[in-house]
């Protein structure tokens, strides 16, 4: 790697400069960082004009010469093996950062709930934060490690501590880009055709999950306290697409999946959710939050309305499921009783 670094510096015109090479092993794909200066011994600066293209040409030549993996961003992301965060192994921040960066930039999702679903596969949760700083309102994201049951462990990390590529603005832009990509690629219809036959052959949720995994897919269910399915998000790792079931078709909505697995003989249930206990609400992406901010966090919790999850033009919102969410919220308020 020292030889490669020296050749690279010579190719980009920095061969006579002092520099430091650092081998980076924070991910399985080992790589190196080089730090140098532009000022030569005579006090003149080395031109940085077209340095990006010079660097790209130099790396391509070295990759070919030494049979290295290419450094194209899309390929780099797809080749990094994602692993579950394990708090017992230590350096949780680094574990979270490696996976979050790959998922945020590599998958296509249109809501915070869909991003949360794919991150949950790797024992990571994400929350939106809001607050006031210097008389200005701000929005942000915090990422937390979880155990295999979804319970948060340790302290959360602000997105700013990981990098701008996983911050609020970057994720917002990814929402818009993903929406266009999924629509133009017809991914919803394509996934529907792959998933429906698997659903028909599945006898229960665990069987369904196993069959999906065999085809390179995952499903994340969300349940009420009584065990009723109220949300279902599908992740296709081949196309790197994340979609709520209700985005694809009614047969894959939470209401239909609840009936398929838990009430297969109840033909009286309607798609409008006219059953005891109401219908689920996969479209709203509302997850129960257990996150309590630490004192040094100047923000308030939000129901993710800043991401447009509850707007009328969001195709993921199922009216029946949204009504169920509101009904459950009213029940919680009644149980709390009056304030003294």
TORMARFI-878026 format. One line per 2 residues: number of its first residue (from 1); their letters; for each residue z, x, y of C-alpha. Coordinates in nm, 3 decimals, decimal comma. Each point is the difference from the previous one (the first is absolute). Example, Ala and Ser with C-alpha at 12.3 -4.5 7.8 and 13.67 -1.06 7.14 Angstrom:
1 = AS = 0,780 1,230 -0,450 ~ -0,066 0,137 0,344 .
***
This chain:
1 = XX = 0,000 0,000 0,000 ~ 0,056 0,295 0,231 .
3 = XX = -0,356 0,116 -0,062 ~ -0,137 -0,348 0,063 .
5 = XX = 0,200 -0,028 0,322 ~ -0,132 0,337 0,123 .
7 = XX = -0,361 -0,098 -0,075 ~ 0,050 -0,335 0,174 .
9 = XX = 0,137 0,165 0,316 ~ -0,295 0,239 0,010 .
11 = XX = -0,251 -0,281 -0,043 ~ 0,140 -0,196 0,297 .
13 = XX = 0,019 0,304 0,229 ~ 0,373 0,075 -0,022 .
15 = XX = -0,018 0,293 -0,243 ~ 0,151 0,249 0,242 .
17 = XX = 0,287 -0,224 0,105 ~ 0,359 0,004 -0,129 .
19 = XX = 0,071 -0,308 -0,211 ~ 0,251 -0,141 -0,244 .
21 = XX = -0,084 -0,183 -0,323 ~ 0,239 -0,253 -0,153 .
23 = XX = -0,054 -0,140 -0,349 ~ 0,091 -0,369 -0,006 .
25 = XX = 0,130 -0,153 -0,323 ~ 0,138 -0,332 0,128 .
27 = XX = -0,263 -0,180 -0,208 ~ -0,153 0,080 -0,339 .
29 = XX = -0,320 0,105 0,176 ~ 0,108 0,344 0,128 .
31 = XX = -0,160 0,114 0,324 ~ 0,067 0,233 0,293 .
33 = XX = 0,055 -0,013 0,374 ~ -0,111 0,279 0,233 .
35 = XX = 0,152 0,069 0,343 ~ -0,166 0,240 0,244 .
37 = XX = -0,065 0,052 0,372 ~ -0,320 -0,025 0,207 .
39 = XX = 0,081 0,285 0,240 ~ -0,141 0,340 -0,092 .
41 = XX = 0,153 0,340 0,074 ~ -0,203 0,033 0,321 .
43 = XX = 0,142 -0,328 0,130 ~ -0,320 -0,202 -0,047 .
45 = XX = 0,003 -0,326 -0,189 ~ -0,209 -0,067 -0,309 .
47 = XX = -0,228 -0,297 0,057 ~ 0,102 -0,316 -0,183 .
49 = XX = -0,340 -0,163 0,050 ~ -0,124 -0,163 -0,320 .
51 = XX = 0,301 0,134 -0,190 ~ 0,017 -0,317 -0,209 .
53 = XX = -0,354 0,049 -0,132 ~ 0,057 0,372 -0,050 .
55 = XX = 0,311 -0,076 -0,200 ~ -0,173 -0,263 -0,208 .
57 = XX = -0,291 0,232 -0,081 ~ 0,241 0,282 -0,090 .
59 = XX = 0,212 -0,219 -0,229 ~ -0,309 -0,134 -0,180 .
61 = XX = -0,119 0,354 -0,068 ~ 0,341 0,107 -0,129 .
63 = XX = 0,041 -0,312 -0,213 ~ -0,330 0,076 -0,170 .
65 = XX = 0,073 0,372 -0,039 ~ 0,349 -0,047 -0,147 .
67 = XX = -0,056 -0,335 -0,176 ~ 0,259 -0,185 0,212 .
69 = XX = 0,058 -0,370 0,048 ~ -0,189 -0,134 0,301 .
71 = XX = 0,196 -0,073 0,315 ~ -0,170 -0,329 0,090 .
73 = XX = 0,270 -0,241 0,111 ~ -0,101 -0,290 -0,225 .
75 = XX = -0,021 0,222 -0,307 ~ 0,326 0,174 0,080 .
77 = XX = 0,186 -0,331 0,022 ~ -0,142 -0,133 -0,326 .
79 = XX = 0,083 0,319 -0,188 ~ 0,366 0,016 0,101 .
81 = XX = 0,201 -0,150 -0,287 ~ 0,246 -0,255 0,135 .
83 = XX = 0,349 0,004 -0,148 ~ 0,304 -0,221 0,036 .
85 = XX = 0,263 0,119 0,243 ~ 0,309 0,120 -0,186 .
87 = XX = 0,297 0,038 0,234 ~ 0,191 0,203 -0,260 .
89 = XX = -0,259 0,280 0,025 ~ 0,084 0,062 0,366 .
91 = XX = -0,216 0,050 0,311 ~ -0,065 -0,375 0,017 .
93 = XX = -0,177 0,027 0,334 ~ -0,266 0,230 -0,147 .
95 = XX = -0,046 -0,225 -0,302 ~ -0,043 -0,306 0,224 .
97 = XX = -0,233 0,182 0,239 ~ -0,236 0,119 -0,273 .
99 = XX = -0,046 -0,345 -0,149 ~ -0,002 -0,198 0,326 .
101 = XX = -0,272 0,219 0,152 ~ -0,221 -0,039 -0,306 .
103 = XX = 0,051 -0,377 -0,026 ~ -0,031 -0,085 0,370 .
105 = XX = -0,327 0,194 0,034 ~ -0,137 -0,065 -0,347 .
107 = XX = 0,052 -0,372 -0,072 ~ -0,147 -0,311 0,162 .
109 = XX = 0,259 -0,259 0,106 ~ 0,001 -0,264 0,273 .
111 = XX = 0,370 -0,076 0,051 ~ 0,327 0,186 -0,004 .
113 = XX = 0,098 -0,197 -0,310 ~ -0,306 0,126 -0,187 .
115 = XX = 0,080 0,357 0,102 ~ 0,359 -0,055 -0,111 .
117 = XX = -0,119 -0,126 -0,337 ~ -0,194 0,315 -0,086 .
119 = XX = 0,277 0,225 0,134 ~ 0,251 -0,183 -0,219 .
121 = XX = -0,181 0,137 -0,305 ~ 0,124 0,343 0,110 .
123 = XX = 0,356 -0,101 0,095 ~ -0,064 -0,017 0,374 .
125 = XX = 0,062 -0,281 0,248 ~ -0,125 -0,039 0,357 .
127 = XX = 0,141 -0,208 0,287 ~ -0,116 -0,072 0,352 .
129 = XX = 0,243 0,083 0,280 ~ 0,006 -0,119 0,359 .
131 = XX = 0,213 0,087 0,297 ~ 0,023 0,106 0,361 .
133 = XX = -0,009 0,360 0,119 ~ 0,003 0,090 0,370 .
135 = XX = -0,071 -0,362 0,086 ~ -0,308 -0,004 -0,221 .
137 = XX = -0,046 -0,196 -0,320 ~ -0,106 0,202 -0,302 .
139 = XX = -0,112 -0,069 -0,356 ~ 0,047 0,235 -0,290 .
141 = XX = 0,028 0,036 -0,375 ~ 0,272 0,143 -0,221 .
143 = XX = -0,045 0,105 -0,362 ~ 0,278 -0,005 -0,260 .
145 = XX = 0,040 0,115 -0,358 ~ 0,095 -0,261 -0,260 .
147 = XX = 0,109 -0,002 -0,359 ~ -0,202 -0,160 -0,280 .
149 = XX = 0,152 -0,339 0,088 ~ -0,115 0,014 0,361 .
151 = XX = 0,345 0,074 0,147 ~ -0,006 0,245 0,288 .
153 = XX = 0,172 0,335 -0,055 ~ 0,090 0,251 0,268 .
155 = XX = -0,096 -0,008 0,366 ~ -0,334 -0,128 0,131 .
157 = XX = -0,246 0,230 0,177 ~ -0,185 -0,087 0,318 .
159 = XX = -0,377 0,024 -0,030 ~ 0,006 0,248 0,290 .
161 = XX = 0,197 0,239 -0,222 ~ -0,283 -0,008 -0,255 .
163 = XX = -0,305 0,003 0,226 ~ -0,221 -0,218 0,223 .
165 = XX = -0,236 -0,075 -0,290 ~ 0,263 -0,236 -0,150 .
167 = XX = 0,132 -0,147 0,326 ~ -0,027 -0,350 0,142 .
169 = XX = -0,329 0,050 0,185 ~ -0,167 0,177 -0,293 .
171 = XX = 0,101 -0,279 -0,240 ~ -0,123 -0,265 0,246 .
173 = XX = -0,340 0,170 0,013 ~ -0,003 0,021 -0,378 .
175 = XX = 0,054 -0,379 -0,017 ~ -0,315 -0,063 0,206 .
177 = XX = -0,205 0,261 -0,184 ~ 0,108 -0,130 -0,341 .
179 = XX = -0,084 -0,358 0,090 ~ -0,355 0,103 0,086 .
181 = XX = -0,034 0,226 -0,304 ~ 0,127 -0,263 -0,244 .
183 = XX = -0,223 -0,271 0,149 ~ -0,317 0,211 0,009 .
185 = XX = 0,059 0,133 -0,350 ~ 0,068 -0,343 -0,151 .
187 = XX = 0,313 0,146 -0,158 ~ 0,195 -0,326 -0,012 .
189 = XX = -0,266 -0,173 -0,209 ~ -0,043 0,307 -0,219 .
191 = XX = 0,372 0,025 -0,077 ~ 0,023 -0,373 -0,064 .
193 = XX = -0,265 0,030 -0,273 ~ 0,194 0,285 -0,161 .
195 = XX = 0,345 -0,161 0,019 ~ -0,062 -0,363 -0,103 .
197 = XX = -0,100 0,079 -0,363 ~ 0,308 0,225 -0,031 .
199 = XX = 0,219 -0,281 0,132 ~ -0,146 -0,247 -0,249 .
201 = XX = 0,082 0,235 -0,288 ~ 0,356 0,074 0,116 .
203 = XX = 0,299 -0,185 -0,144 ~ 0,263 0,115 0,252 .
205 = XX = 0,040 0,215 0,311 ~ 0,078 0,322 -0,189 .
207 = XX = -0,304 -0,048 -0,223 ~ -0,205 -0,066 0,314 .
209 = XX = 0,124 0,321 0,163 ~ -0,075 0,206 -0,311 .
211 = XX = -0,353 -0,135 -0,031 ~ -0,067 0,065 0,369 .
213 = XX = 0,131 0,357 -0,024 ~ -0,234 0,066 -0,290 .
215 = XX = -0,284 -0,085 0,240 ~ 0,130 0,219 0,284 .
217 = XX = 0,177 -0,278 0,189 ~ 0,354 -0,106 0,086 .
219 = XX = 0,161 -0,321 0,118 ~ 0,322 -0,022 0,200 .
221 = XX = 0,185 -0,331 -0,035 ~ 0,267 -0,121 0,238 .
223 = XX = 0,262 -0,246 -0,121 ~ 0,251 -0,239 0,151 .
225 = XX = 0,366 0,021 -0,101 ~ -0,072 -0,262 -0,265 .
227 = XX = -0,278 0,207 -0,158 ~ -0,295 -0,193 0,144 .
229 = XX = -0,314 0,196 0,096 ~ -0,058 -0,027 0,374 .
231 = XX = -0,234 0,294 0,054 ~ -0,259 0,201 -0,192 .
233 = XX = -0,192 0,303 0,123 ~ -0,270 0,171 -0,206 .
235 = XX = -0,083 0,371 0,025 ~ -0,328 0,133 -0,138 .
237 = XX = 0,030 0,378 -0,021 ~ -0,370 0,056 -0,065 .
239 = XX = -0,116 -0,156 0,328 ~ 0,342 0,067 0,160 .
241 = XX = 0,016 -0,360 0,116 ~ 0,319 -0,200 0,050 .
243 = XX = -0,030 -0,378 0,020 ~ 0,236 -0,294 -0,013 .
245 = XX = -0,105 -0,237 -0,276 ~ -0,058 -0,282 0,248 .
247 = XX = -0,262 0,213 0,176 ~ -0,216 -0,007 -0,312 .
249 = XX = 0,033 -0,355 -0,130 ~ 0,246 -0,285 -0,060 .
251 = XX = 0,029 0,093 -0,368 ~ 0,165 0,329 0,101 .
253 = XX = 0,230 -0,141 0,267 ~ 0,373 0,017 -0,062 .
255 = XX = 0,015 -0,376 -0,051 ~ -0,267 0,010 -0,272 .
257 = XX = 0,154 0,304 -0,169 ~ 0,343 -0,164 -0,004 .
259 = XX = -0,151 -0,304 -0,169 ~ -0,205 0,211 -0,243 .
261 = XX = 0,293 0,208 -0,125 ~ 0,305 -0,222 0,049 .
263 = XX = -0,133 -0,357 -0,002 ~ -0,316 0,010 -0,214 .
265 = XX = 0,036 -0,362 -0,115 ~ 0,092 -0,147 0,337 .
267 = XX = -0,330 -0,160 0,093 ~ 0,163 -0,215 0,264 .
269 = XX = 0,042 0,292 0,236 ~ -0,249 0,003 0,284 .
271 = XX = -0,143 0,287 0,195 ~ 0,192 -0,133 0,300 .
273 = XX = 0,329 0,102 -0,162 ~ 0,142 -0,350 -0,054 .
275 = XX = 0,253 0,107 -0,262 ~ 0,373 0,044 -0,013 .
277 = XX = 0,087 0,318 0,184 ~ -0,327 0,017 0,196 .
279 = XX = -0,287 0,243 -0,029 ~ -0,004 0,375 0,044 .
281 = XX = -0,147 0,177 0,300 ~ -0,187 0,312 -0,101 .
283 = XX = -0,216 -0,016 0,311 ~ 0,283 0,045 0,247 .
285 = XX = 0,105 0,335 -0,145 ~ 0,364 -0,072 0,088 .
287 = XX = 0,235 0,227 -0,196 ~ 0,376 -0,015 0,000 .
289 = XX = 0,132 0,280 0,219 ~ 0,311 0,197 -0,090 .
291 = XX = -0,048 0,268 0,266 ~ 0,287 0,050 0,248 .
293 = XX = -0,090 0,234 0,289 ~ 0,225 0,295 0,066 .
295 = XX = 0,172 0,022 0,343 ~ -0,249 0,256 0,131 .
297 = XX = -0,289 -0,240 -0,054 ~ -0,070 -0,199 0,316 .
299 = XX = -0,202 -0,280 -0,147 ~ 0,019 -0,351 -0,136 .
301 = XX = -0,136 -0,135 -0,327 ~ -0,321 -0,198 0,004 .
303 = XX = -0,169 -0,243 -0,236 ~ -0,323 0,199 0,034 .
305 = XX = -0,161 -0,251 0,237 ~ -0,121 0,303 0,194 .
307 = XX = -0,242 0,063 -0,287 ~ -0,149 -0,349 0,022 .
309 = XX = 0,134 -0,111 -0,338 ~ 0,071 -0,354 0,112 .
311 = XX = -0,302 -0,063 0,223 ~ -0,231 -0,286 -0,089 .
313 = XX = -0,303 0,225 -0,039 ~ 0,164 0,204 -0,275 .
315 = XX = -0,177 -0,096 -0,325 ~ 0,307 0,099 -0,201 .
317 = XX = 0,217 -0,282 0,132 ~ 0,018 -0,289 -0,242 .
319 = XX = 0,127 -0,315 0,181 ~ 0,203 -0,114 -0,300 .
321 = XX = 0,156 0,341 -0,046 ~ 0,081 0,025 0,370 .
323 = XX = 0,173 -0,340 -0,016 ~ 0,210 0,125 -0,292 .
325 = XX = 0,107 0,305 0,203 ~ 0,110 -0,220 0,289 .
327 = XX = 0,185 -0,236 -0,231 ~ 0,192 0,290 -0,154 .
329 = XX = 0,090 0,128 0,346 ~ 0,138 -0,343 0,096 .
331 = XX = 0,211 -0,007 -0,317 ~ 0,147 0,342 0,083 .
333 = XX = 0,095 -0,117 0,349 ~ 0,178 -0,304 -0,144 .
335 = XX = 0,195 0,213 -0,248 ~ 0,119 0,233 0,274 .
337 = XX = 0,177 -0,285 0,180 ~ 0,098 -0,016 0,366 .
339 = XX = 0,112 0,309 0,185 ~ 0,371 0,005 0,098 .
***
